[in-house]
């Protein structure tokens, strides 16, 4: 059974781009089907009026420069990052017999790598983040350490 770290409330914040970590590789720009990510004076920005919160940009960023905060657990804001380069697609996190995520918030889906290239990978149901108990069990059970929480002070 997944033991929650504490009471939580949904706290969705638009994606944030850490300019110090951004490589300007344009993977996020190409993965964004809503065309919400753009450059201005060499700085990557997000047009939140266009953003549909699909979070493809978070999934393809090789440096974890794009982050979204999701739930507040014990005064920490937690989100989930799936490193597609580390993931070996063992699918243990989405298996019906697995106790990986009691709320079944992981699934296999298409990940946009570039505008004209997609591949299958493990994804997180960000739109259902309010179901997450915040147990962070997945960080222990992922053998490749491809799934991990991103913690911020609230």
Secondary structure, DSSP 4 states (H G I P E B T S, - for coil): -PPPSS-EEE-----EE-TTT-----HHHHH-TT--EEEETTEEEE-TTT-----HHHHH-TT--EE---EEETTEEEEEEE-TTT-----TTT-TT--S-TT--EEEEEEEEETTEEEEEEEE-GGGGGG-----THHHH-TT--EEEEEEE-
